[in-house]
Amino acid sequence: MYLTKEVKAEIFAKHGQSATNTGSTEGQIALFTFRINHLTGHLKANRHDYNTERSLVKLVGKRRSLLDYLKKKEIHNYRVLLKELYIRKESNESSCQLASFCFIEI
């Protein structure tokens, strides 16, 4: 099994407040990212596994909602976590703030 107790404890110890605090937002996002990376690798080998694809989409949605919550509550922790986990959020908002106008490609 790819996700053992030790791996979970390590993820929560590194990104959460402690190894036993499994409810922290940062720890949950890190755990979801680990699972998303694993499922992505699985789908590269098994292209027609639609159940796994559905699970991956649901996980990405859960992670996205947690990231939005973290961004709203603690913007500094949000930015640090994005850098640590190599999660890129591409949005037109950041480029529009720098320019006086913004073109959105369709």
C-alpha positions, 0 to 999 in steps of 0.5 A, a space after each residue: 500500500 502506498 499510503 502507510 501510517 508512517 507516510 501519513 505521520 511524516 506528511 502531517 509532521 512536515 506540513 501540519 502543526 504535529 504528526 498527530 494533528 491530522 485536521 490542520 488545513 495545511 496537513 490535509 492539503 499536503 495529504 491530498 497533494 500526495 494522493 493526487 500525485 500517486 493517482 496521476 502516476 496510476 492514470 498515466 499507466 492505466 488510461 481507461 481507469 475511469 473510476 480512478 479518474 473520477 476520484 482524482 477529479 474529486 480530490 482536486 476539487 477538495 484540495 482546491 476548496 481547502 486552498 481557497 479557505 487557507 487563502 482567505 484565512 491565512 494568506 502567508 501560510 497559503 503562499 508558503 504551502 504552494 511553494 513547498 508542495 509545488 502547486 501552481 495556481 494560474 489565474 488572470 487576476 495576478 497579471 490583471 493587477 499589474 497591468 491597467 487592462 487585461 486581455 483574457 484569451 478565449 
